[in-house]
């Protein structure tokens, strides 16, 4: 876990909001319409749906999601021509434990 990268990723209000929205994807996003019954990525949200909710250009959102994934906060899966993102709960929990113990 790279705590500095995580702090940097969370230092932007929209990136923090995205992480919060992804905590409850069923409440915050339209459900995946591109997935068949054989394709699944539990808790995953299509980049386009994240972009619509954030109200920013897709290139900006893609950069934000990439940064958050490099920090370990998100996982992604490509299904067809769409990319889905979800929270990496293991890293988020490790980060929460770090803050509790070290700060």
TAVEN-V758616 format. One record per helix or strand of 2 or more residues. SS is the DSSP state (2 for helix, 1 for strand). FROM is the first residue (numbers start at 0). TO is the last residue. If there is no record, write none. Layout:
# TAVEN-V758616
SS;FROM;TO
SS;FROM;TO
This chain:
# TAVEN-V758616
2;2;9
2;12;22
2;24;27
1;44;45
2;46;53
2;57;69
1;73;78
1;81;86
2;88;101
